[in-house]
Amino acid sequence: MLHLIRDLYAHQAWADAEMWHFLDAAPAAMVDKKIGELLNHIHVVQRYFLSAVEGSPMTREELMQQIELPQLRVSYRSYHELAQNSLAKMRESHLDDAIAVPWFPTFRPKCSEALVQAVMHSVNHRGQILMLTRQLGGDPKPLDYIIWTSKNRPAAEWERREAAGRG
């Protein structure tokens, strides 16, 4: 199970980085209020579940904090580096441990469920962001897991390199 979760998180990092490149290419999307809200929401949920699985869940104040887009992009990248490091050290046996989730007071999901939830939740809202970006004149491409696998699972590329021969 841990192998699959690590794979899903590698895809999530790649898809999030690609999403930011699509946003860069669509200036109207970068100033859209709904897109900003969705980007923050995705990121809060990602960070919450990882922090809870690591044993130090985010506080209510941290959950409510909105990050401006330039800093948010940096925070996404930092989060994915943290997630990769955390998952690399995680033991398979930890996946069965239960965590507390404030918005589910009577339900304590397993770490495996929390980690998968963060990935699945991100897919849902990333799709909304791509749709809104397209409506605002952008040209986002699909970011499906199967597309990532067909490309031999590329690492997240947060900074685009200039193409050879272009100045």
Order of alpha helices (4+ residues) and beta strands (2+ residues): alpha-alpha-alpha-alpha-alpha-alpha-alpha
